[in-house]
Amino acid sequence: MAAIEKTEQLSFLLIPLMAPGHVIPMIDMAKMLARHGVNVTIMLTPLNFNRFSSVVNRAAMSGLPIRLLQIRFPSQEAGLPAGCESADTLPSYQLIQNFFVAIKLLQAIVEEKMEEMNPIPSCVIFDKHLPWMAEACQKFGIPRVSFDGMSSFTQLVMHNLYVSKIHQTVPETVPFLVPGLPHEIEFTKLQLPGLFNPRINDFPEFREQVRLTEAEAYGVVVNSFEELEKGYVDEFKKIRGGKVWCIGPLSLSSDDNLDRAERGNQASIDAAQCLKWLDIRPPGSVIYACLGSLARISAPQFLELALGLEASNHPFILVVNTGSESEEIEKWISEDGFEERNRERCLLVRGWAPQVLILSHPAVGGFLSHCGWNSTLESICAGLPMVTFPLFGEQFLNEKLVVQVLKTGVGVGARVSVHLGQTQRPEDKVTRDGIQAAVEMVMDQGEEGCERRRVAQELGKMAKRSVEEGGSSCLNIELLIEDIAKLAKQKKSS
Ligand code: UDP
């Protein structure tokens, strides 16, 4: 109640990038902020408006000051098919250029909508991949806080690479040490995200603009909690002059099964059916395998993944979301008899799985993940060890955090990052043996497996504590709100 009185006039505007891994945490963030008494508006284009309206409406009906504001997405002007408004709906990677054109065109549409807003928001939290938000916020004199959906670990690694430029001095496949980190962390150049990876560094101007916009933002909100990334958060705060607020794990804002089941998209499987399948498995026996919303693996790689899981002899849920090679994959599944052969112990989900709901079920004992940051945190929240299969973006960095720093994961042996939306080169394929071995290690009941599980469960408890009253993330939300309230007061009196 005190928070509500303190922040009566504060209103936050949230603008996510149109991709599930970016919109989902912002919707969760909106709910968390609204619970602290801030009026929250989230701007969404029609596709995401439809995907998230029931979750947001439910929150509003429960009394939270939260609302959605619909804006047009300029698909057609940018040469995209109608309705193609989110990175996961791009028919092929060839259209990524057009997607960025549409995102650029969005500036005028967003500004027009901001013009109509009354009162003008006290703060904008924007995805850093919308760098023109800097200009829009400047026009309206609104402080802007950036969000990139990544960890402090990633932020620090990227900053130290940018400053040291050490990656420019080493050959592509030779591991090198990232300077200035609390732990000894090595990467090869081919595992790094776009700005630093010679095979991926497309859109260099855009990436540089994003980096600058983030550096110049008033502050940064991070979907993480301070206890998870000790040392890394402190260092990152030093770089940012203290204006870093770790307010996660945001997925913990979905605290009922309906929100969990409807999180992000319409699930392709009935949640009740899924829970029924899990209910009859022994506790901790199931491995859940999902490579996120954007990853597209080749048919040969899918085959290795499926056969590796099969060979591990554990019951498993495998999410099949494969893109352009889906026909080939379906053909293999039926001709090989994979589904039939594993009928007793495998659940294939074609499309969107209710991930957070699945992870929270006691039958699940491990998560084979591409290490997207949301999935990584969701695994941490569920107290689960991970089998790490990074593919693109900053996923190799998240893998290092999980395997080397937190010590709750085992890698399948992925070596080279790919372009978003593209599949690995055949020579970089991860083998079924690598997958089987990592799954067996994670699910193992011996000393090592038990220790990994113990640490994971401890982290899960810490995650939950962090968002409860008095927890670090809860306090950070209050600090962020207080900071913005102070700015608003100064503005009023000037
Ligand atoms: N997700 C889901 N069901 C799916 C695939 C993904 O609920 O079948 C959710 C997942 O819980 C996470 C988000 O989509 O919140 C994916 O974000 P992440 O950062 O893990 O990976 P990305 O999709 O951005 O690569």
Boltz pocket constraint, residues with backbone or C-beta under 6 A from the ligand:
constraints:
  - pocket:
      binder: B
      contacts: [[A, 20], [A, 21], [A, 22], [A, 24], [A, 149], [A, 263], [A, 264], [A, 290], [A, 291], [A, 292], [A, 293], [A, 294], [A, 295], [A, 319], [A, 351], [A, 352], [A, 353], [A, 354], [A, 355], [A, 356], [A, 371], [A, 372], [A, 373], [A, 374], [A, 375], [A, 376], [A, 378]]
      max_distance: 6.0
